[in-house]
Amino acid sequence: MPVLSTVGAASLRAFGAFRSGAPAGGFIAATGGTVYTDPTNANYKIHQFTSSGTFSITNYPVGATLQVMMVGGGGGGTFGGGGAGGYIYRSSLSLSTGSFAVTVGSGGNTGASGSNTLFGGLTALGGGSPNFSGGSGGGGVDQNGAVALQPSSASGGYGNKGGDWSGGGFDGGGGGAGSAGSVPDGGSGRTADIISSTGTYAQFAAGGFGVDDSVAYALPAVVANSGNGGWGGGYDDQNANYVNPGSGQAGIVRIRYLFQ
């Protein structure tokens, strides 16, 4: 019996049953989205969704948890900047075996709010277009910037109000996950809580900038699946050029878990 017990224990160790941090019943196994190994810790897998799909869990041990990062679609700009999509991070989300829908919110076109991102019972709200509330509020045009709904939502998370209008030609930037908008700047985003496949922690969910007719425009780079709000349009008095407002960007979902 002692020999058999020793052999059995060795076999279990070979399969990781006694590995530190391993939940009872092995490890999570899942499919869906673009899958990569965490560049900073090879024991973790990450599933990234940049469009809607299905996250299917084929093994879910007792006591296992997931880490989840979600961003709603950003709102489109008009004269004010669009609000960023709401940002959610959960360091410990419990699910089970089965298939779970992932809905990645689209960015709003000019003057339209972004769409919600949904997964695992959580909702990252789409960003508000100017004057409209959302995950983050849209910038103010002829009125104060709109409020952020994400922090007070049932799913919690991050978002801030849009910047207040301060007179003709000076419209507010959209709120971001990191800070409120102002005139004309959009609010800052939040640094990703789950790393990318290239080993970077980019910012997500920044508000779009609003109009300031007294300065030249410098349009930002469009970052796909950032949840950023669209910039405001208007006349650039420095060059007498009209700048078209920008659309918001679609959201994203990242799911991280221990797999070995």
C-alpha positions as CSV (number, residue, x, y, z in Angstrom):
1,M,0.0,0.0,0.0
2,P,2.7,2.6,0.8
3,V,4.3,2.0,-2.7
4,L,0.9,2.4,-4.4
5,S,0.2,5.6,-2.4
6,T,3.6,7.0,-3.4
7,V,3.1,6.2,-7.1
8,G,-0.4,7.7,-7.0
9,A,0.8,10.9,-5.4
10,A,3.6,11.2,-7.9
11,S,1.1,10.8,-10.8
12,L,-1.1,13.5,-9.3
13,R,1.8,15.9,-9.0
14,A,2.7,15.3,-12.6
15,F,-0.7,16.5,-13.6
16,G,-0.5,19.6,-11.4
17,A,-3.0,18.5,-8.7
18,F,-0.7,19.7,-6.0
19,R,0.6,22.8,-7.7
20,S,0.3,25.9,-5.6
21,G,-2.8,27.9,-6.6
22,A,-4.4,25.0,-8.4
23,P,-8.1,24.7,-7.6
24,A,-9.7,21.4,-6.8
25,G,-10.4,19.4,-10.0
26,G,-7.6,20.8,-12.1
27,F,-7.8,24.1,-14.1
28,I,-10.2,26.1,-16.3
29,A,-10.4,25.1,-19.9
30,A,-12.2,27.4,-22.3
31,T,-12.6,28.5,-26.0
32,G,-13.7,31.7,-27.7
33,G,-12.2,34.9,-29.0
34,T,-8.5,35.4,-29.7
35,V,-6.6,33.3,-27.1
36,Y,-3.0,34.1,-26.0
37,T,-0.7,33.2,-23.1
38,D,-0.1,36.1,-20.6
39,P,3.3,37.5,-21.7
40,T,4.2,38.1,-18.0
41,N,3.0,34.8,-16.6
42,A,2.9,31.6,-18.7
43,N,0.4,29.9,-16.3
44,Y,-2.4,32.2,-17.4
45,K,-4.4,32.4,-20.6
46,I,-6.3,35.4,-21.9
47,H,-9.2,35.5,-24.3
48,Q,-9.7,38.8,-26.1
49,F,-13.0,39.7,-27.9
50,T,-13.0,42.7,-30.3
51,S,-16.4,41.6,-31.7
52,S,-19.3,39.7,-30.3
53,G,-18.9,35.9,-29.8
54,T,-19.2,33.1,-27.3
55,F,-16.9,32.2,-24.4
56,S,-17.3,28.4,-23.8
57,I,-16.0,26.8,-20.6
58,T,-15.5,23.0,-20.8
59,N,-13.9,22.6,-17.4
60,Y,-14.5,24.8,-14.3
61,P,-13.0,23.5,-11.1
62,V,-14.5,24.2,-7.7
63,G,-13.1,27.5,-6.3
64,A,-11.8,28.7,-9.7
65,T,-12.3,32.4,-10.7
66,L,-11.9,34.6,-13.8
67,Q,-10.5,38.1,-14.2
68,V,-12.5,40.2,-16.5
69,M,-12.0,43.6,-18.2
70,M,-14.8,45.1,-20.2
71,V,-15.2,48.4,-22.1
72,G,-18.4,49.8,-23.7
73,G,-18.5,51.5,-27.1
74,G,-17.6,55.2,-27.1
75,G,-20.1,57.9,-27.9
76,G,-19.8,59.9,-31.2
77,G,-18.9,63.6,-31.1
78,T,-20.8,66.7,-32.5
79,F,-19.3,70.0,-31.4
80,G,-18.6,68.5,-28.0
81,G,-16.7,65.3,-27.5
82,G,-18.3,62.0,-27.0
83,G,-18.1,60.2,-23.7
84,A,-16.0,57.1,-23.3
85,G,-17.6,53.7,-22.9
86,G,-17.9,52.5,-19.3
87,Y,-15.0,50.5,-18.0
88,I,-15.4,47.4,-15.7
89,Y,-12.7,45.3,-14.1
90,R,-13.4,42.2,-11.9
91,S,-10.4,40.5,-10.3
92,S,-12.6,37.5,-9.3
93,L,-15.7,36.5,-11.3
94,S,-17.2,33.0,-10.7
95,L,-19.0,31.2,-13.5
96,S,-19.5,27.5,-14.4
97,T,-19.2,25.2,-17.3
98,G,-21.3,26.2,-20.3
99,S,-21.4,28.8,-23.1
100,F,-21.6,32.5,-22.3
101,A,-22.5,35.2,-24.9
102,V,-20.1,38.1,-25.3
103,T,-21.5,41.3,-26.7
104,V,-19.0,43.9,-27.7
105,G,-20.5,47.3,-27.9
106,S,-20.1,49.3,-31.1
107,G,-19.0,53.0,-31.1
108,G,-21.6,55.6,-31.8
109,N,-21.6,57.5,-35.1
110,T,-21.6,61.3,-35.1
111,G,-24.2,62.4,-32.5
112,A,-25.0,58.9,-31.3
113,S,-24.2,57.2,-28.0
114,G,-22.1,54.0,-28.0
115,S,-23.6,50.6,-27.4
116,N,-23.3,48.4,-24.3
117,T,-20.7,45.6,-23.8
118,L,-22.1,42.5,-22.0
119,F,-20.6,39.4,-20.5
120,G,-21.2,37.2,-17.4
121,G,-24.0,39.3,-16.0
122,L,-22.0,42.5,-16.3
123,T,-22.7,45.5,-18.4
124,A,-20.2,48.1,-19.5
125,L,-22.4,51.0,-20.6
126,G,-21.9,52.8,-23.9
127,G,-20.5,56.3,-23.7
128,G,-22.9,59.3,-24.1
129,S,-22.9,61.5,-27.1
130,P,-22.6,65.3,-26.3
131,N,-25.2,66.3,-23.8
132,F,-26.3,62.7,-23.2
133,S,-25.4,60.5,-20.2
134,G,-23.7,57.1,-20.7
135,G,-20.9,55.0,-19.2
136,S,-19.1,58.3,-19.3
137,G,-21.0,61.5,-20.0
138,G,-20.8,63.4,-23.3
139,G,-19.3,66.9,-23.4
140,G,-21.6,69.9,-23.0
141,V,-22.8,71.8,-26.1
142,D,-24.8,74.9,-25.0
143,Q,-25.2,73.3,-21.6
144,N,-23.3,71.4,-18.9
145,G,-21.7,68.1,-19.7
146,A,-23.7,65.0,-19.1
147,V,-23.3,62.7,-16.1
148,A,-21.6,59.3,-16.0
149,L,-23.8,56.3,-15.3
150,Q,-21.2,53.5,-15.0
151,P,-20.1,54.0,-11.4
152,S,-23.6,54.0,-10.1
153,S,-24.8,51.1,-12.3
154,A,-25.5,47.6,-10.9
155,S,-22.2,46.4,-12.5
156,G,-20.2,49.3,-11.0
157,G,-17.0,50.3,-12.8
158,Y,-15.4,53.5,-14.0
159,G,-16.7,56.6,-15.8
160,N,-16.8,60.4,-15.4
161,K,-19.0,63.3,-16.5
162,G,-18.4,65.4,-19.6
163,G,-16.9,68.8,-19.6
164,D,-19.2,71.9,-19.2
165,W,-19.9,74.3,-22.1
166,S,-18.3,77.7,-21.5
167,G,-19.7,79.9,-24.3
168,G,-19.9,80.0,-28.1
169,G,-17.1,78.1,-29.7
170,F,-16.0,76.4,-26.5
171,D,-17.7,73.0,-26.0
172,G,-16.9,70.3,-23.5
173,G,-14.8,67.2,-24.0
174,G,-16.4,63.8,-23.1
175,G,-15.8,62.1,-19.8
176,G,-13.3,59.3,-19.6
177,A,-12.8,56.3,-17.3
178,G,-9.9,58.1,-15.6
179,S,-11.2,61.6,-15.2
180,A,-13.9,64.1,-16.2
181,G,-13.9,66.1,-19.4
182,S,-13.1,69.8,-19.5
183,V,-13.0,72.4,-22.3
184,P,-11.8,71.3,-24.7
185,D,-10.1,68.2,-23.5
186,G,-11.7,64.8,-23.1
187,G,-11.2,62.9,-19.8
188,S,-8.3,60.5,-19.5
189,G,-8.8,56.8,-19.9
190,R,-7.8,54.0,-17.6
191,T,-4.7,51.8,-18.0
192,A,-5.7,48.2,-18.9
193,D,-6.0,45.8,-16.0
194,I,-5.3,42.8,-18.2
195,I,-2.3,42.8,-20.5
196,S,-2.3,42.6,-24.3
197,S,-0.7,39.9,-26.3
198,T,2.2,42.2,-27.1
199,G,2.9,42.8,-23.4
200,T,1.5,46.3,-23.2
201,Y,-1.0,48.0,-20.8
202,A,-2.6,50.6,-23.1
203,Q,-5.2,53.1,-22.0
204,F,-8.8,52.5,-22.7
205,A,-12.0,54.6,-22.5
206,A,-10.8,58.1,-23.0
207,G,-13.2,60.9,-23.7
208,G,-13.2,62.7,-27.0
209,F,-12.1,66.4,-27.0
210,G,-14.5,69.2,-27.6
211,V,-14.3,72.4,-29.6
212,D,-12.0,75.3,-28.8
213,D,-12.2,77.7,-31.8
214,S,-9.2,79.7,-30.6
215,V,-6.7,76.9,-31.2
216,A,-5.6,74.7,-34.1
217,Y,-7.0,71.2,-34.2
218,A,-4.7,68.2,-33.9
219,L,-6.8,65.1,-34.5
220,P,-5.8,62.1,-32.3
221,A,-5.0,58.7,-33.8
222,V,-8.1,56.4,-34.0
223,V,-7.5,53.4,-31.7
224,A,-9.8,50.5,-32.6
225,N,-11.6,48.7,-29.7
226,S,-10.5,51.3,-27.2
227,G,-14.0,52.5,-26.2
228,N,-12.8,56.1,-26.8
229,G,-15.3,58.8,-27.4
230,G,-15.3,60.6,-30.7
231,W,-13.9,64.2,-31.0
232,G,-16.0,67.3,-31.5
233,G,-16.1,69.1,-34.9
234,G,-16.1,72.7,-35.7
235,Y,-14.1,75.6,-37.3
236,D,-10.4,75.8,-36.6
237,D,-9.9,79.6,-36.5
238,Q,-6.2,79.2,-36.9
239,N,-6.6,77.8,-40.4
240,A,-10.3,78.5,-41.2
241,N,-10.9,74.8,-41.8
242,Y,-13.9,72.9,-40.7
243,V,-13.2,69.7,-38.9
244,N,-15.7,66.9,-39.0
245,P,-16.7,65.3,-35.7
246,G,-15.4,61.8,-35.0
247,S,-17.2,58.6,-34.3
248,G,-16.7,56.7,-31.0
249,Q,-14.7,53.5,-31.0
250,A,-16.0,50.0,-30.2
251,G,-15.4,48.3,-26.9
252,I,-13.5,45.2,-25.9
253,V,-13.6,42.2,-23.5
254,R,-10.6,40.4,-22.0
255,I,-10.9,37.3,-19.8
256,R,-7.9,35.9,-17.9
257,Y,-7.6,32.7,-15.9
258,L,-5.1,30.1,-14.5
259,F,-4.9,27.2,-17.0
260,Q,-1.9,25.2,-15.8
